[in-house]
Amino acid sequence: MFYVLCDEKNNIEKTTGIARHDLLSALIIENFNWTNLFGKQIHLVSDVPSVTDTDYATRTLTFEGEFPNNLVKSNVSSKSTMVINKTGG
């Protein structure tokens, strides 16, 4: 999970015209989404923008990791588990 916080003062990046928290989030997503950097294949499951108060713009990025060759997949948010590669015998 990544929390991106940017000061509201001068929040717009001048050369692109994009809010800094959006720009930093896009760079994090580009570098981490669908990669195997942590020994698992991770992908973005949640991208939530918000403000903490009058001083900061925020964006919360939540990634989920899984082993691509797992026989069982567990979903933490729904608390469910399923067999994804069951073979008959």
PyMOL Python script that loads the backbone (N, CA, C, O; Angstrom):
from pymol import cmd

cmd.read_pdbstr("""\
ATOM      1  N   MET A   1       0.845  -1.154   0.000  1.00  0.00           N
ATOM      2  CA  MET A   1       0.000   0.000   0.000  1.00  0.00           C
ATOM      3  C   MET A   1       0.904   1.234   0.000  1.00  0.00           C
ATOM      4  O   MET A   1       1.865   1.316   0.764  1.00  0.00           O
ATOM      5  N   PHE A   2       0.583   2.171  -0.855  1.00  0.00           N
ATOM      6  CA  PHE A   2       1.315   3.423  -0.922  1.00  0.00           C
ATOM      7  C   PHE A   2       0.378   4.563  -0.560  1.00  0.00           C
ATOM      8  O   PHE A   2      -0.757   4.617  -1.033  1.00  0.00           O
ATOM      9  N   TYR A   3       0.853   5.472   0.279  1.00  0.00           N
ATOM     10  CA  TYR A   3       0.133   6.705   0.576  1.00  0.00           C
ATOM     11  C   TYR A   3       0.923   7.849  -0.034  1.00  0.00           C
ATOM     12  O   TYR A   3       2.086   8.055   0.316  1.00  0.00           O
ATOM     13  N   VAL A   4       0.309   8.591  -0.936  1.00  0.00           N
ATOM     14  CA  VAL A   4       0.964   9.732  -1.566  1.00  0.00           C
ATOM     15  C   VAL A   4       0.320  10.984  -0.988  1.00  0.00           C
ATOM     16  O   VAL A   4      -0.884  11.192  -1.140  1.00  0.00           O
ATOM     17  N   LEU A   5       1.116  11.818  -0.328  1.00  0.00           N
ATOM     18  CA  LEU A   5       0.624  13.062   0.237  1.00  0.00           C
ATOM     19  C   LEU A   5       1.399  14.218  -0.368  1.00  0.00           C
ATOM     20  O   LEU A   5       2.630  14.197  -0.401  1.00  0.00           O
ATOM     21  N   CYS A   6       0.687  15.222  -0.843  1.00  0.00           N
ATOM     22  CA  CYS A   6       1.327  16.404  -1.408  1.00  0.00           C
ATOM     23  C   CYS A   6       0.703  17.649  -0.813  1.00  0.00           C
ATOM     24  O   CYS A   6      -0.512  17.736  -0.640  1.00  0.00           O
ATOM     25  N   ASP A   7       1.555  18.605  -0.505  1.00  0.00           N
ATOM     26  CA  ASP A   7       1.104  19.882   0.031  1.00  0.00           C
ATOM     27  C   ASP A   7       0.219  20.583  -0.998  1.00  0.00           C
ATOM     28  O   ASP A   7       0.548  20.617  -2.184  1.00  0.00           O
ATOM     29  N   GLU A   8      -0.895  21.138  -0.549  1.00  0.00           N
ATOM     30  CA  GLU A   8      -1.825  21.816  -1.461  1.00  0.00           C
ATOM     31  C   GLU A   8      -1.219  23.088  -2.064  1.00  0.00           C
ATOM     32  O   GLU A   8      -1.630  23.511  -3.144  1.00  0.00           O
ATOM     33  N   LYS A   9      -0.256  23.696  -1.384  1.00  0.00           N
ATOM     34  CA  LYS A   9       0.389  24.890  -1.925  1.00  0.00           C
ATOM     35  C   LYS A   9       1.222  24.475  -3.130  1.00  0.00           C
ATOM     36  O   LYS A   9       2.028  23.550  -3.028  1.00  0.00           O
ATOM     37  N   ASN A  10       1.049  25.122  -4.241  1.00  0.00           N
ATOM     38  CA  ASN A  10       1.765  24.796  -5.474  1.00  0.00           C
ATOM     39  C   ASN A  10       1.596  23.322  -5.854  1.00  0.00           C
ATOM     40  O   ASN A  10       2.564  22.667  -6.241  1.00  0.00           O
ATOM     41  N   ASN A  11       0.388  22.808  -5.746  1.00  0.00           N
ATOM     42  CA  ASN A  11       0.127  21.390  -6.004  1.00  0.00           C
ATOM     43  C   ASN A  11       0.213  21.021  -7.485  1.00  0.00           C
ATOM     44  O   ASN A  11       0.458  19.860  -7.812  1.00  0.00           O
ATOM     45  N   ILE A  12       0.019  21.969  -8.370  1.00  0.00           N
ATOM     46  CA  ILE A  12       0.053  21.695  -9.798  1.00  0.00           C
ATOM     47  C   ILE A  12       1.492  21.776 -10.303  1.00  0.00           C
ATOM     48  O   ILE A  12       2.172  22.786 -10.122  1.00  0.00           O
ATOM     49  N   GLU A  13       1.944  20.695 -10.938  1.00  0.00           N
ATOM     50  CA  GLU A  13       3.287  20.667 -11.523  1.00  0.00           C
ATOM     51  C   GLU A  13       3.261  21.528 -12.785  1.00  0.00           C
ATOM     52  O   GLU A  13       2.395  21.344 -13.641  1.00  0.00           O
ATOM     53  N   LYS A  14       4.205  22.469 -12.906  1.00  0.00           N
ATOM     54  CA  LYS A  14       4.136  23.509 -13.937  1.00  0.00           C
ATOM     55  C   LYS A  14       4.296  23.008 -15.371  1.00  0.00           C
ATOM     56  O   LYS A  14       3.599  23.493 -16.262  1.00  0.00           O
ATOM     57  N   THR A  15       5.187  22.059 -15.619  1.00  0.00           N
ATOM     58  CA  THR A  15       5.426  21.645 -17.003  1.00  0.00           C
ATOM     59  C   THR A  15       4.310  20.767 -17.572  1.00  0.00           C
ATOM     60  O   THR A  15       4.046  20.797 -18.774  1.00  0.00           O
ATOM     61  N   THR A  16       3.652  19.979 -16.702  1.00  0.00           N
ATOM     62  CA  THR A  16       2.592  19.091 -17.197  1.00  0.00           C
ATOM     63  C   THR A  16       1.187  19.606 -16.908  1.00  0.00           C
ATOM     64  O   THR A  16       0.241  19.242 -17.606  1.00  0.00           O
ATOM     65  N   GLY A  17       1.042  20.445 -15.891  1.00  0.00           N
ATOM     66  CA  GLY A  17      -0.276  20.921 -15.499  1.00  0.00           C
ATOM     67  C   GLY A  17      -1.080  19.894 -14.720  1.00  0.00           C
ATOM     68  O   GLY A  17      -2.291  20.046 -14.562  1.00  0.00           O
ATOM     69  N   ILE A  18      -0.418  18.843 -14.227  1.00  0.00           N
ATOM     70  CA  ILE A  18      -1.083  17.773 -13.488  1.00  0.00           C
ATOM     71  C   ILE A  18      -0.811  17.948 -11.993  1.00  0.00           C
ATOM     72  O   ILE A  18       0.276  18.369 -11.596  1.00  0.00           O
ATOM     73  N   ALA A  19      -1.801  17.624 -11.176  1.00  0.00           N
ATOM     74  CA  ALA A  19      -1.610  17.679  -9.721  1.00  0.00           C
ATOM     75  C   ALA A  19      -0.495  16.716  -9.327  1.00  0.00           C
ATOM     76  O   ALA A  19      -0.401  15.607  -9.853  1.00  0.00           O
ATOM     77  N   ARG A  20       0.345  17.151  -8.397  1.00  0.00           N
ATOM     78  CA  ARG A  20       1.520  16.351  -8.020  1.00  0.00           C
ATOM     79  C   ARG A  20       1.158  14.969  -7.479  1.00  0.00           C
ATOM     80  O   ARG A  20       1.835  13.992  -7.797  1.00  0.00           O
ATOM     81  N   HIS A  21       0.109  14.870  -6.672  1.00  0.00           N
ATOM     82  CA  HIS A  21      -0.240  13.552  -6.111  1.00  0.00           C
ATOM     83  C   HIS A  21      -0.732  12.617  -7.218  1.00  0.00           C
ATOM     84  O   HIS A  21      -0.526  11.406  -7.132  1.00  0.00           O
ATOM     85  N   ASP A  22      -1.377  13.155  -8.254  1.00  0.00           N
ATOM     86  CA  ASP A  22      -1.788  12.323  -9.385  1.00  0.00           C
ATOM     87  C   ASP A  22      -0.586  11.881 -10.212  1.00  0.00           C
ATOM     88  O   ASP A  22      -0.522  10.739 -10.665  1.00  0.00           O
ATOM     89  N   LEU A  23       0.359  12.785 -10.405  1.00  0.00           N
ATOM     90  CA  LEU A  23       1.559  12.482 -11.178  1.00  0.00           C
ATOM     91  C   LEU A  23       2.425  11.429 -10.483  1.00  0.00           C
ATOM     92  O   LEU A  23       2.886  10.482 -11.121  1.00  0.00           O
ATOM     93  N   LEU A  24       2.642  11.593  -9.181  1.00  0.00           N
ATOM     94  CA  LEU A  24       3.427  10.612  -8.431  1.00  0.00           C
ATOM     95  C   LEU A  24       2.733   9.251  -8.402  1.00  0.00           C
ATOM     96  O   LEU A  24       3.390   8.215  -8.505  1.00  0.00           O
ATOM     97  N   SER A  25       1.420   9.252  -8.264  1.00  0.00           N
ATOM     98  CA  SER A  25       0.666   7.994  -8.265  1.00  0.00           C
ATOM     99  C   SER A  25       0.786   7.287  -9.605  1.00  0.00           C
ATOM    100  O   SER A  25       0.952   6.068  -9.652  1.00  0.00           O
ATOM    101  N   ALA A  26       0.705   8.037 -10.687  1.00  0.00           N
ATOM    102  CA  ALA A  26       0.834   7.442 -12.021  1.00  0.00           C
ATOM    103  C   ALA A  26       2.211   6.804 -12.197  1.00  0.00           C
ATOM    104  O   ALA A  26       2.326   5.736 -12.799  1.00  0.00           O
ATOM    105  N   LEU A  27       3.251   7.447 -11.677  1.00  0.00           N
ATOM    106  CA  LEU A  27       4.599   6.884 -11.773  1.00  0.00           C
ATOM    107  C   LEU A  27       4.733   5.604 -10.941  1.00  0.00           C
ATOM    108  O   LEU A  27       5.371   4.646 -11.377  1.00  0.00           O
ATOM    109  N   ILE A  28       4.138   5.587  -9.753  1.00  0.00           N
ATOM    110  CA  ILE A  28       4.177   4.385  -8.913  1.00  0.00           C
ATOM    111  C   ILE A  28       3.433   3.243  -9.594  1.00  0.00           C
ATOM    112  O   ILE A  28       3.929   2.117  -9.635  1.00  0.00           O
ATOM    113  N   ILE A  29       2.242   3.527 -10.130  1.00  0.00           N
ATOM    114  CA  ILE A  29       1.463   2.496 -10.821  1.00  0.00           C
ATOM    115  C   ILE A  29       2.228   1.958 -12.019  1.00  0.00           C
ATOM    116  O   ILE A  29       2.267   0.748 -12.244  1.00  0.00           O
ATOM    117  N   GLU A  30       2.837   2.855 -12.790  1.00  0.00           N
ATOM    118  CA  GLU A  30       3.594   2.442 -13.975  1.00  0.00           C
ATOM    119  C   GLU A  30       4.753   1.515 -13.614  1.00  0.00           C
ATOM    120  O   GLU A  30       5.047   0.566 -14.342  1.00  0.00           O
ATOM    121  N   ASN A  31       5.408   1.794 -12.490  1.00  0.00           N
ATOM    122  CA  ASN A  31       6.587   1.011 -12.114  1.00  0.00           C
ATOM    123  C   ASN A  31       6.278  -0.275 -11.348  1.00  0.00           C
ATOM    124  O   ASN A  31       7.106  -1.186 -11.330  1.00  0.00           O
ATOM    125  N   PHE A  32       5.101  -0.369 -10.713  1.00  0.00           N
ATOM    126  CA  PHE A  32       4.808  -1.530  -9.874  1.00  0.00           C
ATOM    127  C   PHE A  32       3.699  -2.430 -10.407  1.00  0.00           C
ATOM    128  O   PHE A  32       3.718  -3.632 -10.142  1.00  0.00           O
ATOM    129  N   ASN A  33       2.729  -1.889 -11.153  1.00  0.00           N
ATOM    130  CA  ASN A  33       1.576  -2.678 -11.570  1.00  0.00           C
ATOM    131  C   ASN A  33       1.989  -3.817 -12.510  1.00  0.00           C
ATOM    132  O   ASN A  33       2.694  -3.596 -13.495  1.00  0.00           O
ATOM    133  N   TRP A  34       1.546  -5.020 -12.196  1.00  0.00           N
ATOM    134  CA  TRP A  34       1.810  -6.246 -12.961  1.00  0.00           C
ATOM    135  C   TRP A  34       3.307  -6.571 -13.068  1.00  0.00           C
ATOM    136  O   TRP A  34       3.768  -7.065 -14.097  1.00  0.00           O
ATOM    137  N   THR A  35       4.056  -6.289 -12.001  1.00  0.00           N
ATOM    138  CA  THR A  35       5.475  -6.646 -11.973  1.00  0.00           C
ATOM    139  C   THR A  35       5.708  -7.749 -10.951  1.00  0.00           C
ATOM    140  O   THR A  35       4.815  -8.077 -10.170  1.00  0.00           O
ATOM    141  N   ASN A  36       6.884  -8.311 -10.955  1.00  0.00           N
ATOM    142  CA  ASN A  36       7.285  -9.338  -9.997  1.00  0.00           C
ATOM    143  C   ASN A  36       8.402  -8.829  -9.097  1.00  0.00           C
ATOM    144  O   ASN A  36       9.278  -9.599  -8.703  1.00  0.00           O
ATOM    145  N   LEU A  37       8.383  -7.554  -8.773  1.00  0.00           N
ATOM    146  CA  LEU A  37       9.473  -6.950  -8.007  1.00  0.00           C
ATOM    147  C   LEU A  37       9.634  -7.523  -6.608  1.00  0.00           C
ATOM    148  O   LEU A  37      10.752  -7.554  -6.092  1.00  0.00           O
ATOM    149  N   PHE A  38       8.568  -7.971  -5.984  1.00  0.00           N
ATOM    150  CA  PHE A  38       8.639  -8.452  -4.607  1.00  0.00           C
ATOM    151  C   PHE A  38       8.562  -9.972  -4.522  1.00  0.00           C
ATOM    152  O   PHE A  38       8.259 -10.517  -3.461  1.00  0.00           O
ATOM    153  N   GLY A  39       8.834 -10.663  -5.630  1.00  0.00           N
ATOM    154  CA  GLY A  39       8.752 -12.116  -5.648  1.00  0.00           C
ATOM    155  C   GLY A  39       7.350 -12.628  -5.907  1.00  0.00           C
ATOM    156  O   GLY A  39       7.143 -13.835  -6.029  1.00  0.00           O
ATOM    157  N   LYS A  40       6.396 -11.734  -5.991  1.00  0.00           N
ATOM    158  CA  LYS A  40       5.009 -12.056  -6.319  1.00  0.00           C
ATOM    159  C   LYS A  40       4.595 -11.151  -7.467  1.00  0.00           C
ATOM    160  O   LYS A  40       5.189 -10.093  -7.676  1.00  0.00           O
ATOM    161  N   GLN A  41       3.590 -11.562  -8.201  1.00  0.00           N
ATOM    162  CA  GLN A  41       3.050 -10.680  -9.233  1.00  0.00           C
ATOM    163  C   GLN A  41       2.050  -9.751  -8.547  1.00  0.00           C
ATOM    164  O   GLN A  41       1.048 -10.209  -7.999  1.00  0.00           O
ATOM    165  N   ILE A  42       2.323  -8.455  -8.578  1.00  0.00           N
ATOM    166  CA  ILE A  42       1.436  -7.513  -7.903  1.00  0.00           C
ATOM    167  C   ILE A  42       0.646  -6.714  -8.928  1.00  0.00           C
ATOM    168  O   ILE A  42       1.127  -6.426 -10.025  1.00  0.00           O
ATOM    169  N   HIS A  43      -0.575  -6.362  -8.545  1.00  0.00           N
ATOM    170  CA  HIS A  43      -1.414  -5.534  -9.406  1.00  0.00           C
ATOM    171  C   HIS A  43      -2.269  -4.610  -8.541  1.00  0.00           C
ATOM    172  O   HIS A  43      -2.572  -4.912  -7.387  1.00  0.00           O
ATOM    173  N   LEU A  44      -2.639  -3.498  -9.119  1.00  0.00           N
ATOM    174  CA  LEU A  44      -3.406  -2.476  -8.423  1.00  0.00           C
ATOM    175  C   LEU A  44      -4.846  -2.938  -8.219  1.00  0.00           C
ATOM    176  O   LEU A  44      -5.502  -3.366  -9.169  1.00  0.00           O
ATOM    177  N   VAL A  45      -5.338  -2.854  -6.987  1.00  0.00           N
ATOM    178  CA  VAL A  45      -6.721  -3.219  -6.707  1.00  0.00           C
ATOM    179  C   VAL A  45      -7.549  -2.028  -6.236  1.00  0.00           C
ATOM    180  O   VAL A  45      -8.778  -2.079  -6.265  1.00  0.00           O
ATOM    181  N   SER A  46      -6.884  -0.956  -5.802  1.00  0.00           N
ATOM    182  CA  SER A  46      -7.607   0.216  -5.321  1.00  0.00           C
ATOM    183  C   SER A  46      -6.769   1.472  -5.532  1.00  0.00           C
ATOM    184  O   SER A  46      -5.564   1.481  -5.277  1.00  0.00           O
ATOM    185  N   ASP A  47      -7.422   2.529  -6.002  1.00  0.00           N
ATOM    186  CA  ASP A  47      -6.779   3.823  -6.247  1.00  0.00           C
ATOM    187  C   ASP A  47      -7.765   4.892  -5.791  1.00  0.00           C
ATOM    188  O   ASP A  47      -8.701   5.228  -6.517  1.00  0.00           O
ATOM    189  N   VAL A  48      -7.554   5.432  -4.577  1.00  0.00           N
ATOM    190  CA  VAL A  48      -8.533   6.329  -3.963  1.00  0.00           C
ATOM    191  C   VAL A  48      -7.917   7.704  -3.696  1.00  0.00           C
ATOM    192  O   VAL A  48      -7.010   7.823  -2.873  1.00  0.00           O
ATOM    193  N   PRO A  49      -8.401   8.745  -4.384  1.00  0.00           N
ATOM    194  CA  PRO A  49      -7.943  10.102  -4.079  1.00  0.00           C
ATOM    195  C   PRO A  49      -8.774  10.699  -2.942  1.00  0.00           C
ATOM    196  O   PRO A  49      -9.944  10.353  -2.774  1.00  0.00           O
ATOM    197  N   SER A  50      -8.168  11.592  -2.168  1.00  0.00           N
ATOM    198  CA  SER A  50      -8.899  12.285  -1.110  1.00  0.00           C
ATOM    199  C   SER A  50      -8.076  13.473  -0.628  1.00  0.00           C
ATOM    200  O   SER A  50      -7.000  13.755  -1.157  1.00  0.00           O
ATOM    201  N   VAL A  51      -8.585  14.151   0.363  1.00  0.00           N
ATOM    202  CA  VAL A  51      -7.847  15.227   1.026  1.00  0.00           C
ATOM    203  C   VAL A  51      -7.850  14.941   2.515  1.00  0.00           C
ATOM    204  O   VAL A  51      -8.846  14.458   3.055  1.00  0.00           O
ATOM    205  N   THR A  52      -6.735  15.238   3.189  1.00  0.00           N
ATOM    206  CA  THR A  52      -6.666  14.991   4.625  1.00  0.00           C
ATOM    207  C   THR A  52      -7.231  16.165   5.396  1.00  0.00           C
ATOM    208  O   THR A  52      -7.940  15.978   6.385  1.00  0.00           O
ATOM    209  N   ASP A  53      -6.931  17.341   4.964  1.00  0.00           N
ATOM    210  CA  ASP A  53      -7.446  18.574   5.551  1.00  0.00           C
ATOM    211  C   ASP A  53      -7.227  19.660   4.503  1.00  0.00           C
ATOM    212  O   ASP A  53      -7.161  19.347   3.314  1.00  0.00           O
ATOM    213  N   THR A  54      -7.118  20.883   4.892  1.00  0.00           N
ATOM    214  CA  THR A  54      -6.921  21.952   3.910  1.00  0.00           C
ATOM    215  C   THR A  54      -5.486  22.041   3.413  1.00  0.00           C
ATOM    216  O   THR A  54      -5.189  22.855   2.539  1.00  0.00           O
ATOM    217  N   ASP A  55      -4.584  21.214   3.958  1.00  0.00           N
ATOM    218  CA  ASP A  55      -3.166  21.327   3.622  1.00  0.00           C
ATOM    219  C   ASP A  55      -2.653  20.268   2.647  1.00  0.00           C
ATOM    220  O   ASP A  55      -1.672  20.521   1.948  1.00  0.00           O
ATOM    221  N   TYR A  56      -3.280  19.088   2.575  1.00  0.00           N
ATOM    222  CA  TYR A  56      -2.712  18.001   1.790  1.00  0.00           C
ATOM    223  C   TYR A  56      -3.742  17.342   0.874  1.00  0.00           C
ATOM    224  O   TYR A  56      -4.885  17.099   1.260  1.00  0.00           O
ATOM    225  N   ALA A  57      -3.299  17.063  -0.350  1.00  0.00           N
ATOM    226  CA  ALA A  57      -4.048  16.213  -1.271  1.00  0.00           C
ATOM    227  C   ALA A  57      -3.407  14.832  -1.196  1.00  0.00           C
ATOM    228  O   ALA A  57      -2.181  14.721  -1.162  1.00  0.00           O
ATOM    229  N   THR A  58      -4.215  13.787  -1.169  1.00  0.00           N
ATOM    230  CA  THR A  58      -3.681  12.436  -0.988  1.00  0.00           C
ATOM    231  C   THR A  58      -4.218  11.480  -2.042  1.00  0.00           C
ATOM    232  O   THR A  58      -5.222  11.747  -2.703  1.00  0.00           O
ATOM    233  N   ARG A  59      -3.532  10.377  -2.177  1.00  0.00           N
ATOM    234  CA  ARG A  59      -4.000   9.276  -3.005  1.00  0.00           C
ATOM    235  C   ARG A  59      -3.473   8.002  -2.365  1.00  0.00           C
ATOM    236  O   ARG A  59      -2.282   7.893  -2.074  1.00  0.00           O
ATOM    237  N   THR A  60      -4.359   7.039  -2.146  1.00  0.00           N
ATOM    238  CA  THR A  60      -3.989   5.760  -1.557  1.00  0.00           C
ATOM    239  C   THR A  60      -4.027   4.696  -2.641  1.00  0.00           C
ATOM    240  O   THR A  60      -5.061   4.475  -3.270  1.00  0.00           O
ATOM    241  N   LEU A  61      -2.897   4.040  -2.854  1.00  0.00           N
ATOM    242  CA  LEU A  61      -2.781   2.974  -3.849  1.00  0.00           C
ATOM    243  C   LEU A  61      -2.611   1.654  -3.116  1.00  0.00           C
ATOM    244  O   LEU A  61      -1.688   1.500  -2.316  1.00  0.00           O
ATOM    245  N   THR A  62      -3.499   0.697  -3.384  1.00  0.00           N
ATOM    246  CA  THR A  62      -3.424  -0.612  -2.750  1.00  0.00           C
ATOM    247  C   THR A  62      -3.135  -1.653  -3.817  1.00  0.00           C
ATOM    248  O   THR A  62      -3.850  -1.760  -4.814  1.00  0.00           O
ATOM    249  N   PHE A  63      -2.077  -2.414  -3.591  1.00  0.00           N
ATOM    250  CA  PHE A  63      -1.684  -3.472  -4.513  1.00  0.00           C
ATOM    251  C   PHE A  63      -1.930  -4.821  -3.857  1.00  0.00           C
ATOM    252  O   PHE A  63      -1.835  -4.950  -2.637  1.00  0.00           O
ATOM    253  N   GLU A  64      -2.244  -5.821  -4.663  1.00  0.00           N
ATOM    254  CA  GLU A  64      -2.413  -7.185  -4.194  1.00  0.00           C
ATOM    255  C   GLU A  64      -1.358  -8.042  -4.878  1.00  0.00           C
ATOM    256  O   GLU A  64      -1.111  -7.897  -6.076  1.00  0.00           O
ATOM    257  N   GLY A  65      -0.743  -8.929  -4.119  1.00  0.00           N
ATOM    258  CA  GLY A  65       0.278  -9.789  -4.683  1.00  0.00           C
ATOM    259  C   GLY A  65      -0.156 -11.236  -4.690  1.00  0.00           C
ATOM    260  O   GLY A  65      -0.838 -11.696  -3.774  1.00  0.00           O
ATOM    261  N   GLU A  66       0.241 -11.950  -5.725  1.00  0.00           N
ATOM    262  CA  GLU A  66      -0.059 -13.381  -5.792  1.00  0.00           C
ATOM    263  C   GLU A  66       1.043 -14.097  -6.557  1.00  0.00           C
ATOM    264  O   GLU A  66       1.721 -13.512  -7.402  1.00  0.00           O
ATOM    265  N   PHE A  67       1.202 -15.353  -6.248  1.00  0.00           N
ATOM    266  CA  PHE A  67       2.115 -16.192  -7.007  1.00  0.00           C
ATOM    267  C   PHE A  67       1.354 -16.708  -8.216  1.00  0.00           C
ATOM    268  O   PHE A  67       0.317 -17.348  -8.043  1.00  0.00           O
ATOM    269  N   PRO A  68       1.824 -16.456  -9.437  1.00  0.00           N
ATOM    270  CA  PRO A  68       1.080 -16.858 -10.631  1.00  0.00           C
ATOM    271  C   PRO A  68       0.830 -18.354 -10.731  1.00  0.00           C
ATOM    272  O   PRO A  68      -0.128 -18.757 -11.391  1.00  0.00           O
ATOM    273  N   ASN A  69       1.649 -19.199 -10.105  1.00  0.00           N
ATOM    274  CA  ASN A  69       1.477 -20.640 -10.227  1.00  0.00           C
ATOM    275  C   ASN A  69       0.795 -21.257  -9.005  1.00  0.00           C
ATOM    276  O   ASN A  69       0.874 -22.470  -8.809  1.00  0.00           O
ATOM    277  N   ASN A  70       0.124 -20.443  -8.176  1.00  0.00           N
ATOM    278  CA  ASN A  70      -0.589 -20.970  -7.016  1.00  0.00           C
ATOM    279  C   ASN A  70      -1.758 -21.843  -7.427  1.00  0.00           C
ATOM    280  O   ASN A  70      -2.381 -21.610  -8.463  1.00  0.00           O
ATOM    281  N   LEU A  71      -2.055 -22.842  -6.624  1.00  0.00           N
ATOM    282  CA  LEU A  71      -3.239 -23.668  -6.835  1.00  0.00           C
ATOM    283  C   LEU A  71      -4.456 -23.088  -6.126  1.00  0.00           C
ATOM    284  O   LEU A  71      -5.594 -23.396  -6.478  1.00  0.00           O
ATOM    285  N   VAL A  72      -4.209 -22.240  -5.118  1.00  0.00           N
ATOM    286  CA  VAL A  72      -5.296 -21.655  -4.337  1.00  0.00           C
ATOM    287  C   VAL A  72      -5.135 -20.150  -4.346  1.00  0.00           C
ATOM    288  O   VAL A  72      -4.027 -19.632  -4.205  1.00  0.00           O
ATOM    289  N   LYS A  73      -6.255 -19.443  -4.514  1.00  0.00           N
ATOM    290  CA  LYS A  73      -6.233 -17.985  -4.476  1.00  0.00           C
ATOM    291  C   LYS A  73      -7.099 -17.517  -3.325  1.00  0.00           C
ATOM    292  O   LYS A  73      -8.262 -17.906  -3.220  1.00  0.00           O
ATOM    293  N   SER A  74      -6.540 -16.684  -2.460  1.00  0.00           N
ATOM    294  CA  SER A  74      -7.275 -16.124  -1.334  1.00  0.00           C
ATOM    295  C   SER A  74      -7.495 -14.645  -1.576  1.00  0.00           C
ATOM    296  O   SER A  74      -6.571 -13.931  -1.964  1.00  0.00           O
ATOM    297  N   ASN A  75      -8.703 -14.187  -1.349  1.00  0.00           N
ATOM    298  CA  ASN A  75      -9.048 -12.784  -1.497  1.00  0.00           C
ATOM    299  C   ASN A  75      -9.249 -12.222  -0.103  1.00  0.00           C
ATOM    300  O   ASN A  75     -10.200 -12.587   0.589  1.00  0.00           O
ATOM    301  N   VAL A  76      -8.346 -11.327   0.315  1.00  0.00           N
ATOM    302  CA  VAL A  76      -8.371 -10.794   1.674  1.00  0.00           C
ATOM    303  C   VAL A  76      -9.614  -9.952   1.901  1.00  0.00           C
ATOM    304  O   VAL A  76     -10.225 -10.043   2.965  1.00  0.00           O
ATOM    305  N   SER A  77     -10.007  -9.130   0.926  1.00  0.00           N
ATOM    306  CA  SER A  77     -11.130  -8.223   1.133  1.00  0.00           C
ATOM    307  C   SER A  77     -12.455  -8.953   1.292  1.00  0.00           C
ATOM    308  O   SER A  77     -13.282  -8.539   2.104  1.00  0.00           O
ATOM    309  N   SER A  78     -12.684 -10.033   0.538  1.00  0.00           N
ATOM    310  CA  SER A  78     -13.945 -10.766   0.662  1.00  0.00           C
ATOM    311  C   SER A  78     -13.805 -12.004   1.556  1.00  0.00           C
ATOM    312  O   SER A  78     -14.783 -12.720   1.777  1.00  0.00           O
ATOM    313  N   LYS A  79     -12.609 -12.258   2.066  1.00  0.00           N
ATOM    314  CA  LYS A  79     -12.322 -13.385   2.956  1.00  0.00           C
ATOM    315  C   LYS A  79     -12.738 -14.721   2.328  1.00  0.00           C
ATOM    316  O   LYS A  79     -13.302 -15.586   2.997  1.00  0.00           O
ATOM    317  N   SER A  80     -12.451 -14.868   1.043  1.00  0.00           N
ATOM    318  CA  SER A  80     -12.797 -16.107   0.358  1.00  0.00           C
ATOM    319  C   SER A  80     -11.546 -16.773  -0.191  1.00  0.00           C
ATOM    320  O   SER A  80     -10.531 -16.120  -0.433  1.00  0.00           O
ATOM    321  N   THR A  81     -11.637 -18.074  -0.382  1.00  0.00           N
ATOM    322  CA  THR A  81     -10.547 -18.854  -0.950  1.00  0.00           C
ATOM    323  C   THR A  81     -11.133 -19.777  -2.007  1.00  0.00           C
ATOM    324  O   THR A  81     -12.197 -20.361  -1.802  1.00  0.00           O
ATOM    325  N   MET A  82     -10.439 -19.914  -3.150  1.00  0.00           N
ATOM    326  CA  MET A  82     -10.927 -20.819  -4.188  1.00  0.00           C
ATOM    327  C   MET A  82      -9.753 -21.528  -4.856  1.00  0.00           C
ATOM    328  O   MET A  82      -8.648 -20.993  -4.940  1.00  0.00           O
ATOM    329  N   VAL A  83     -10.017 -22.730  -5.324  1.00  0.00           N
ATOM    330  CA  VAL A  83      -9.025 -23.506  -6.072  1.00  0.00           C
ATOM    331  C   VAL A  83      -9.112 -23.052  -7.528  1.00  0.00           C
ATOM    332  O   VAL A  83     -10.181 -23.089  -8.136  1.00  0.00           O
ATOM    333  N   ILE A  84      -7.970 -22.620  -8.081  1.00  0.00           N
ATOM    334  CA  ILE A  84      -7.994 -22.061  -9.434  1.00  0.00           C
ATOM    335  C   ILE A  84      -7.398 -22.988 -10.488  1.00  0.00           C
ATOM    336  O   ILE A  84      -7.485 -22.711 -11.684  1.00  0.00           O
ATOM    337  N   ASN A  85      -6.795 -24.086 -10.043  1.00  0.00           N
ATOM    338  CA  ASN A  85      -6.140 -24.959 -11.006  1.00  0.00           C
ATOM    339  C   ASN A  85      -6.364 -26.425 -10.630  1.00  0.00           C
ATOM    340  O   ASN A  85      -5.427 -27.223 -10.596  1.00  0.00           O
ATOM    341  N   LYS A  86      -7.608 -26.756 -10.352  1.00  0.00           N
ATOM    342  CA  LYS A  86      -7.936 -28.104  -9.888  1.00  0.00           C
ATOM    343  C   LYS A  86      -7.908 -29.084 -11.063  1.00  0.00           C
ATOM    344  O   LYS A  86      -8.497 -28.826 -12.113  1.00  0.00           O
ATOM    345  N   THR A  87      -7.224 -30.198 -10.875  1.00  0.00           N
ATOM    346  CA  THR A  87      -7.178 -31.244 -11.904  1.00  0.00           C
ATOM    347  C   THR A  87      -7.980 -32.442 -11.439  1.00  0.00           C
ATOM    348  O   THR A  87      -7.985 -32.780 -10.255  1.00  0.00           O
ATOM    349  N   GLY A  88      -8.651 -33.073 -12.367  1.00  0.00           N
ATOM    350  CA  GLY A  88      -9.463 -34.264 -12.033  1.00  0.00           C
ATOM    351  C   GLY A  88      -8.570 -35.480 -11.855  1.00  0.00           C
ATOM    352  O   GLY A  88      -7.473 -35.537 -12.409  1.00  0.00           O
ATOM    353  N   GLY A  89      -9.033 -36.442 -11.091  1.00  0.00           N
ATOM    354  CA  GLY A  89      -8.196 -37.593 -10.851  1.00  0.00           C
ATOM    355  C   GLY A  89      -8.905 -38.889 -10.908  1.00  0.00           C
ATOM    356  O   GLY A  89      -8.291 -39.938 -10.718  1.00  0.00           O
TER     357      GLY A  89
END
""", "prot")
cmd.dss("prot")
cmd.show_as("cartoon", "prot")
cmd.util.cbc("prot")
cmd.orient("prot")
